[in-house]
Amino acid sequence: MKKLNTIKHTGAVFAAALIASFGLSTSAKAQLVLSYEESGGGHNIGDAFTGGGFRINLQDFDMGSLYPSLGATGSARGFGAGGSAANVQAGINDLNTISAPATDAHNVQTTINGVPQGAGSLNLEDSWGIARILTITDTAGRVIWSETGKNAQLTVFFYGEKDFYINQLANGFQQIDGVGLHVDLYLQSKAAPGYTPFNPDLGSAGRPASPDDAYATATDGTKILTTVSTPGFIHPAGTLGGLATEFTSNFNQTSGGDGQAYLSVTGGTDAARFNTNGFVSPFGTGATADLFAQFTTRVNSGPNAVADWLVTSNDPVVGAVTPGTPVPEASTTMAGVAGLLLVAGAIYRRRKTSLAIKTL
């Protein structure tokens, strides 16, 4: 990282604190469960994963707003160091005057620290997208969940993020700070009669005009987790977007981008298992969060481009399962998968040199 509270632009790995996995019982709704799919380290195939760190690999597709270069290094817009806006919402409004909106962005209320700011804050979001969890391993790399092994699908939908501050960095990078990222996680059994395979080829066409939190093939099944970004972790007061920042990212058209965010659990059928308050603000604010995500992204272009997404990523996510959490026997479940990893995906964004790409 450039410093503890900012993001470096080199191609580092994207990681996020998610917590736990989900399983599907033939007679019950989604359950939290992870079990080993390979032996080693004292574990046999089928043994329950009952606690400790894990790593999630996901595939992410994002839409985001575009910003022009602000000119000289250190130039800023919005609410934060060097900006002229008086508060977060004023910063959002300021940036909206220079942005090219994200494809199929919805008008949503601004959310700050999990609280909707009312009808007066209604304007276009700056980032939204979808993700799919591919595998989950323990910290030693042993697989404890996969779509094939558990015959289930875990998908993510993220939306609602709004940028309120931009700072022009050296070498074409642009730092962008935002608020209001919502990340929802869904679980489906592939054996279910109404199962719908994840399909990013739909691109922006997969998102209906309403509701704001829906996407064909990504929001089907059981909503097992909802989260929202949390302030007070990324920058200290007076630095860039300051304590108001709920996630941050930067991007360079040549070398790509990366970012980070902290998330708090707000609901879902498995909320209790994720709501651990395991992260405490390093800046003395007393703020807590449940998940941490760090990520890298790439522009969706060229022969491998998928639909009309602005950016994509394939990143690992790391987290920990709450110790002592009861886990159903693998033999009674059609295993499911671990949660928040989407966050990570969701949170990522990209920025361009002449046009700062912001996504989630």
PEMO-V971898 format. One record per residue. RES is the residue in three letters. PSI is psi in whole degrees, 0 to 359 (* if undefined). OMEGA is omega as a letter, one per 20 degrees, with the letter a starting at -180 (NA if undefined). D_LAST is the distance of its C-alpha to the last C-alpha in Angstrom with 1 decimal. Layout:
res=RES psi=PSI omega=OMEGA d_last=D_LAST
res=RES psi=PSI omega=OMEGA d_last=D_LAST
This chain:
res=MET psi=154 omega=r d_last=18.9
res=LYS psi=320 omega=r d_last=20.3
res=LYS psi=175 omega=a d_last=21.2
res=LEU psi=327 omega=a d_last=20.5
res=ASN psi=12 omega=r d_last=18.0
res=THR psi=182 omega=a d_last=16.1
res=ILE psi=133 omega=r d_last=14.5
res=LYS psi=155 omega=a d_last=16.8
res=HIS psi=357 omega=r d_last=16.1
res=THR psi=162 omega=a d_last=18.2
res=GLY psi=64 omega=r d_last=17.1
res=ALA psi=168 omega=a d_last=16.9
res=VAL psi=149 omega=r d_last=15.8
res=PHE psi=125 omega=a d_last=12.6
res=ALA psi=150 omega=r d_last=13.9
res=ALA psi=152 omega=r d_last=13.3
res=ALA psi=109 omega=r d_last=15.9
res=LEU psi=176 omega=r d_last=16.3
res=ILE psi=125 omega=r d_last=19.7
res=ALA psi=172 omega=r d_last=22.1
res=SER psi=171 omega=a d_last=22.7
res=PHE psi=148 omega=r d_last=24.0
res=GLY psi=155 omega=r d_last=27.1
res=LEU psi=124 omega=r d_last=28.7
res=SER psi=151 omega=r d_last=32.4
res=THR psi=343 omega=a d_last=34.6
res=SER psi=8 omega=a d_last=35.8
res=ALA psi=171 omega=r d_last=32.9
res=LYS psi=184 omega=a d_last=29.3
res=ALA psi=138 omega=r d_last=26.5
res=GLN psi=152 omega=r d_last=27.7
res=LEU psi=115 omega=a d_last=26.2
res=VAL psi=139 omega=r d_last=27.7
res=LEU psi=138 omega=r d_last=27.4
res=SER psi=150 omega=a d_last=30.4
res=TYR psi=136 omega=r d_last=31.4
res=GLU psi=1 omega=r d_last=31.6
res=GLU psi=154 omega=a d_last=33.5
res=SER psi=161 omega=r d_last=36.1
res=GLY psi=155 omega=r d_last=36.4
res=GLY psi=28 omega=a d_last=36.4
res=GLY psi=5 omega=a d_last=38.7
res=HIS psi=144 omega=r d_last=36.6
res=ASN psi=159 omega=r d_last=37.9
res=ILE psi=130 omega=a d_last=36.1
res=GLY psi=345 omega=r d_last=35.4
res=ASP psi=140 omega=r d_last=35.4
res=ALA psi=142 omega=r d_last=32.9
res=PHE psi=108 omega=a d_last=30.2
res=THR psi=357 omega=r d_last=31.0
res=GLY psi=164 omega=a d_last=29.0
res=GLY psi=185 omega=a d_last=27.6
res=GLY psi=155 omega=r d_last=24.7
res=PHE psi=169 omega=a d_last=22.8
res=ARG psi=131 omega=a d_last=20.3
res=ILE psi=137 omega=r d_last=17.9
res=ASN psi=128 omega=a d_last=16.9
res=LEU psi=166 omega=r d_last=14.2
res=GLN psi=127 omega=a d_last=13.2
res=ASP psi=144 omega=r d_last=9.7
res=PHE psi=126 omega=a d_last=9.1
res=ASP psi=153 omega=r d_last=6.4
res=MET psi=149 omega=r d_last=7.4
res=GLY psi=159 omega=r d_last=7.0
res=SER psi=160 omega=r d_last=9.9
res=LEU psi=141 omega=r d_last=12.4
res=TYR psi=144 omega=r d_last=14.6
res=PRO psi=161 omega=r d_last=18.1
res=SER psi=144 omega=r d_last=19.4
res=LEU psi=359 omega=r d_last=20.9
res=GLY psi=235 omega=a d_last=23.9
res=ALA psi=146 omega=r d_last=25.5
res=THR psi=134 omega=a d_last=23.8
res=GLY psi=349 omega=r d_last=23.2
res=SER psi=144 omega=a d_last=22.8
res=ALA psi=156 omega=r d_last=20.5
res=ARG psi=154 omega=r d_last=19.4
res=GLY psi=206 omega=a d_last=18.5
res=PHE psi=110 omega=a d_last=19.3
res=GLY psi=190 omega=a d_last=20.0
res=ALA psi=119 omega=r d_last=22.3
res=GLY psi=351 omega=r d_last=23.9
res=GLY psi=165 omega=a d_last=22.2
res=SER psi=355 omega=a d_last=24.5
res=ALA psi=148 omega=a d_last=22.7
res=ALA psi=340 omega=a d_last=24.4
res=ASN psi=179 omega=a d_last=21.6
res=VAL psi=311 omega=a d_last=17.9
res=GLN psi=322 omega=r d_last=18.5
res=ALA psi=325 omega=r d_last=20.6
res=GLY psi=318 omega=r d_last=18.0
res=ILE psi=313 omega=a d_last=15.6
res=ASN psi=322 omega=r d_last=18.6
res=ASP psi=313 omega=a d_last=19.5
res=LEU psi=331 omega=r d_last=16.3
res=ASN psi=338 omega=a d_last=16.6
res=THR psi=345 omega=a d_last=19.9
res=ILE psi=357 omega=a d_last=18.7
res=SER psi=155 omega=r d_last=15.5
res=ALA psi=113 omega=a d_last=15.5
res=PRO psi=151 omega=r d_last=13.4
res=ALA psi=145 omega=r d_last=10.7
res=THR psi=129 omega=r d_last=12.9
res=ASP psi=30 omega=r d_last=14.0
res=ALA psi=145 omega=r d_last=12.1
res=HIS psi=152 omega=r d_last=14.1
res=ASN psi=117 omega=a d_last=16.1
res=VAL psi=158 omega=r d_last=15.3
res=GLN psi=146 omega=r d_last=16.8
res=THR psi=137 omega=r d_last=15.1
res=THR psi=126 omega=r d_last=14.8
res=ILE psi=122 omega=a d_last=15.9
res=ASN psi=40 omega=r d_last=16.7
res=GLY psi=0 omega=a d_last=16.6
res=VAL psi=119 omega=r d_last=19.0
res=PRO psi=139 omega=a d_last=18.6
res=GLN psi=9 omega=r d_last=20.2
res=GLY psi=171 omega=a d_last=22.4
res=ALA psi=331 omega=a d_last=23.1
res=GLY psi=345 omega=a d_last=23.3
res=SER psi=7 omega=a d_last=19.6
res=LEU psi=115 omega=r d_last=18.8
res=ASN psi=181 omega=a d_last=16.9
res=LEU psi=137 omega=r d_last=14.0
res=GLU psi=161 omega=a d_last=10.4
res=ASP psi=346 omega=a d_last=8.1
res=SER psi=141 omega=r d_last=5.0
res=TRP psi=162 omega=r d_last=5.9
res=GLY psi=188 omega=a d_last=7.1
res=ILE psi=161 omega=r d_last=9.6
res=ALA psi=161 omega=r d_last=11.0
res=ARG psi=130 omega=r d_last=14.5
res=ILE psi=127 omega=a d_last=16.3
res=LEU psi=307 omega=r d_last=19.1
res=THR psi=160 omega=r d_last=21.2
res=ILE psi=135 omega=r d_last=21.7
res=THR psi=163 omega=r d_last=24.3
res=ASP psi=180 omega=a d_last=26.1
res=THR psi=344 omega=r d_last=26.0
res=ALA psi=359 omega=r d_last=28.9
res=GLY psi=6 omega=r d_last=27.0
res=ARG psi=133 omega=a d_last=29.0
res=VAL psi=127 omega=r d_last=27.3
res=ILE psi=355 omega=r d_last=27.2
res=TRP psi=139 omega=r d_last=25.2
res=SER psi=156 omega=r d_last=24.6
res=GLU psi=316 omega=a d_last=24.3
res=THR psi=313 omega=a d_last=27.8
res=GLY psi=327 omega=a d_last=29.4
res=LYS psi=355 omega=r d_last=28.2
res=ASN psi=45 omega=a d_last=28.3
res=ALA psi=167 omega=a d_last=25.2
res=GLN psi=131 omega=r d_last=21.6
res=LEU psi=123 omega=a d_last=18.5
res=THR psi=163 omega=a d_last=15.4
res=VAL psi=144 omega=r d_last=12.1
res=PHE psi=129 omega=r d_last=10.5
res=PHE psi=148 omega=a d_last=7.5
res=TYR psi=174 omega=r d_last=7.8
res=GLY psi=354 omega=a d_last=9.3
res=GLU psi=139 omega=r d_last=7.1
res=LYS psi=136 omega=r d_last=9.5
res=ASP psi=140 omega=r d_last=10.2
res=PHE psi=353 omega=a d_last=13.8
res=TYR psi=138 omega=r d_last=14.8
res=ILE psi=138 omega=r d_last=15.0
res=ASN psi=127 omega=r d_last=17.5
res=GLN psi=120 omega=a d_last=18.9
res=LEU psi=176 omega=r d_last=19.6
res=ALA psi=161 omega=r d_last=22.2
res=ASN psi=31 omega=r d_last=22.3
res=GLY psi=1 omega=r d_last=19.8
res=PHE psi=155 omega=r d_last=16.8
res=GLN psi=121 omega=r d_last=14.9
res=GLN psi=131 omega=a d_last=13.4
res=ILE psi=125 omega=a d_last=11.0
res=ASP psi=144 omega=a d_last=10.9
res=GLY psi=179 omega=r d_last=9.6
res=VAL psi=169 omega=r d_last=10.6
res=GLY psi=26 omega=r d_last=10.6
res=LEU psi=122 omega=r d_last=7.7
res=HIS psi=134 omega=r d_last=9.7
res=VAL psi=119 omega=a d_last=9.9
res=ASP psi=142 omega=a d_last=13.1
res=LEU psi=134 omega=a d_last=15.1
res=TYR psi=143 omega=r d_last=18.0
res=LEU psi=133 omega=r d_last=21.1
res=GLN psi=143 omega=r d_last=23.7
res=SER psi=134 omega=r d_last=27.0
res=LYS psi=347 omega=r d_last=27.7
res=ALA psi=353 omega=a d_last=31.2
res=ALA psi=142 omega=a d_last=30.4
res=PRO psi=324 omega=a d_last=32.1
res=GLY psi=19 omega=a d_last=29.0
res=TYR psi=134 omega=r d_last=26.6
res=THR psi=115 omega=a d_last=24.0
res=PRO psi=140 omega=r d_last=22.6
res=PHE psi=132 omega=a d_last=18.9
res=ASN psi=91 omega=r d_last=18.7
res=PRO psi=347 omega=r d_last=15.7
res=ASP psi=346 omega=r d_last=18.4
res=LEU psi=334 omega=a d_last=18.2
res=GLY psi=217 omega=a d_last=15.2
res=SER psi=338 omega=a d_last=14.7
res=ALA psi=343 omega=a d_last=18.2
res=GLY psi=351 omega=a d_last=17.2
res=ARG psi=120 omega=a d_last=15.8
res=PRO psi=166 omega=r d_last=18.8
res=ALA psi=329 omega=r d_last=19.5
res=SER psi=153 omega=i d_last=19.7
res=PRO psi=176 omega=a d_last=18.8
res=ASP psi=337 omega=a d_last=15.3
res=ASP psi=38 omega=a d_last=14.4
res=ALA psi=148 omega=r d_last=15.9
res=TYR psi=129 omega=a d_last=15.5
res=ALA psi=129 omega=r d_last=18.6
res=THR psi=353 omega=r d_last=19.0
res=ALA psi=338 omega=a d_last=15.8
res=THR psi=29 omega=r d_last=17.1
res=ASP psi=157 omega=a d_last=20.7
res=GLY psi=205 omega=a d_last=22.8
res=THR psi=128 omega=r d_last=22.7
res=LYS psi=103 omega=a d_last=19.9
res=ILE psi=344 omega=a d_last=20.5
res=LEU psi=137 omega=r d_last=17.8
res=THR psi=141 omega=a d_last=15.6
res=THR psi=163 omega=r d_last=13.8
res=VAL psi=148 omega=a d_last=12.3
res=SER psi=154 omega=a d_last=11.1
res=THR psi=135 omega=r d_last=14.3
res=PRO psi=171 omega=r d_last=15.8
res=GLY psi=10 omega=a d_last=18.6
res=PHE psi=328 omega=a d_last=17.4
res=ILE psi=312 omega=r d_last=15.6
res=HIS psi=146 omega=r d_last=18.0
res=PRO psi=167 omega=r d_last=21.7
res=ALA psi=135 omega=r d_last=23.1
res=GLY psi=352 omega=r d_last=23.7
res=THR psi=121 omega=a d_last=21.2
res=LEU psi=237 omega=a d_last=18.5
res=GLY psi=358 omega=r d_last=16.7
res=GLY psi=201 omega=a d_last=19.0
res=LEU psi=340 omega=r d_last=19.1
res=ALA psi=342 omega=a d_last=17.0
res=THR psi=128 omega=r d_last=13.8
res=GLU psi=337 omega=r d_last=11.7
res=PHE psi=160 omega=a d_last=9.0
res=THR psi=155 omega=r d_last=9.4
res=SER psi=162 omega=r d_last=8.7
res=ASN psi=165 omega=a d_last=11.2
res=PHE psi=145 omega=r d_last=12.1
res=ASN psi=134 omega=a d_last=15.5
res=GLN psi=330 omega=a d_last=16.6
res=THR psi=314 omega=a d_last=19.1
res=SER psi=359 omega=r d_last=17.8
res=GLY psi=196 omega=a d_last=14.1
res=GLY psi=169 omega=r d_last=11.4
res=ASP psi=175 omega=a d_last=10.2
res=GLY psi=185 omega=r d_last=9.1
res=GLN psi=160 omega=r d_last=9.8
res=ALA psi=155 omega=r d_last=9.8
res=TYR psi=141 omega=a d_last=12.7
res=LEU psi=147 omega=r d_last=12.9
res=SER psi=137 omega=r d_last=16.1
res=VAL psi=134 omega=a d_last=17.5
res=THR psi=345 omega=a d_last=18.7
res=GLY psi=193 omega=a d_last=20.3
res=GLY psi=159 omega=a d_last=20.9
res=THR psi=339 omega=a d_last=24.1
res=ASP psi=23 omega=a d_last=23.4
res=ALA psi=319 omega=a d_last=22.1
res=ALA psi=328 omega=a d_last=25.2
res=ARG psi=337 omega=a d_last=24.7
res=PHE psi=338 omega=a d_last=21.2
res=ASN psi=78 omega=a d_last=22.1
res=THR psi=346 omega=a d_last=23.6
res=ASN psi=40 omega=a d_last=22.6
res=GLY psi=347 omega=r d_last=22.8
res=PHE psi=135 omega=r d_last=21.0
res=VAL psi=136 omega=a d_last=22.7
res=SER psi=133 omega=r d_last=21.7
res=PRO psi=358 omega=a d_last=23.4
res=PHE psi=15 omega=r d_last=24.2
res=GLY psi=18 omega=a d_last=26.7
res=THR psi=344 omega=a d_last=25.0
res=GLY psi=359 omega=r d_last=25.7
res=ALA psi=145 omega=r d_last=22.1
res=THR psi=159 omega=r d_last=21.2
res=ALA psi=165 omega=a d_last=18.2
res=ASP psi=336 omega=a d_last=18.3
res=LEU psi=152 omega=r d_last=15.5
res=PHE psi=136 omega=a d_last=14.0
res=ALA psi=137 omega=r d_last=11.2
res=GLN psi=135 omega=a d_last=11.4
res=PHE psi=162 omega=r d_last=10.0
res=THR psi=154 omega=a d_last=10.8
res=THR psi=169 omega=r d_last=9.8
res=ARG psi=151 omega=r d_last=12.2
res=VAL psi=137 omega=a d_last=12.8
res=ASN psi=88 omega=a d_last=13.9
res=SER psi=171 omega=r d_last=17.5
res=GLY psi=193 omega=a d_last=21.0
res=PRO psi=339 omega=a d_last=23.1
res=ASN psi=12 omega=a d_last=20.5
res=ALA psi=144 omega=r d_last=17.9
res=VAL psi=116 omega=r d_last=16.9
res=ALA psi=218 omega=a d_last=17.3
res=ASP psi=23 omega=r d_last=15.4
res=TRP psi=146 omega=r d_last=11.8
res=LEU psi=316 omega=a d_last=10.5
res=VAL psi=161 omega=r d_last=9.3
res=THR psi=166 omega=r d_last=10.1
res=SER psi=154 omega=r d_last=10.9
res=ASN psi=102 omega=a d_last=13.7
res=ASP psi=154 omega=r d_last=13.6
res=PRO psi=151 omega=r d_last=15.9
res=VAL psi=140 omega=r d_last=15.2
res=VAL psi=150 omega=a d_last=18.1
res=GLY psi=196 omega=a d_last=19.5
res=ALA psi=143 omega=r d_last=22.8
res=VAL psi=138 omega=r d_last=24.7
res=THR psi=123 omega=r d_last=26.6
res=PRO psi=141 omega=r d_last=30.2
res=GLY psi=2 omega=r d_last=32.8
res=THR psi=125 omega=r d_last=30.6
res=PRO psi=138 omega=r d_last=32.9
res=VAL psi=126 omega=r d_last=31.9
res=PRO psi=151 omega=r d_last=33.6
res=GLU psi=138 omega=a d_last=35.8
res=ALA psi=329 omega=a d_last=34.1
res=SER psi=343 omega=a d_last=37.1
res=THR psi=3 omega=a d_last=36.5
res=THR psi=158 omega=r d_last=32.9
res=MET psi=92 omega=a d_last=30.9
res=ALA psi=154 omega=a d_last=28.4
res=GLY psi=204 omega=a d_last=24.8
res=VAL psi=172 omega=a d_last=21.9
res=ALA psi=152 omega=b d_last=20.0
res=GLY psi=262 omega=b d_last=17.3
res=LEU psi=0 omega=a d_last=14.2
res=LEU psi=332 omega=r d_last=13.2
res=LEU psi=323 omega=r d_last=10.5
res=VAL psi=307 omega=a d_last=9.0
res=ALA psi=306 omega=a d_last=8.7
res=GLY psi=307 omega=a d_last=7.3
res=ALA psi=325 omega=a d_last=5.0
res=ILE psi=340 omega=a d_last=4.0
res=TYR psi=153 omega=r d_last=4.4
res=ARG psi=164 omega=r d_last=4.6
res=ARG psi=152 omega=r d_last=8.0
res=ARG psi=149 omega=r d_last=10.8
res=LYS psi=168 omega=a d_last=14.2
res=THR psi=304 omega=r d_last=17.6
res=SER psi=339 omega=r d_last=18.9
res=LEU psi=112 omega=a d_last=15.7
res=ALA psi=119 omega=a d_last=12.7
res=ILE psi=125 omega=r d_last=9.8
res=LYS psi=134 omega=a d_last=6.7
res=THR psi=203 omega=r d_last=3.5
res=LEU psi=* omega=NA d_last=0.0
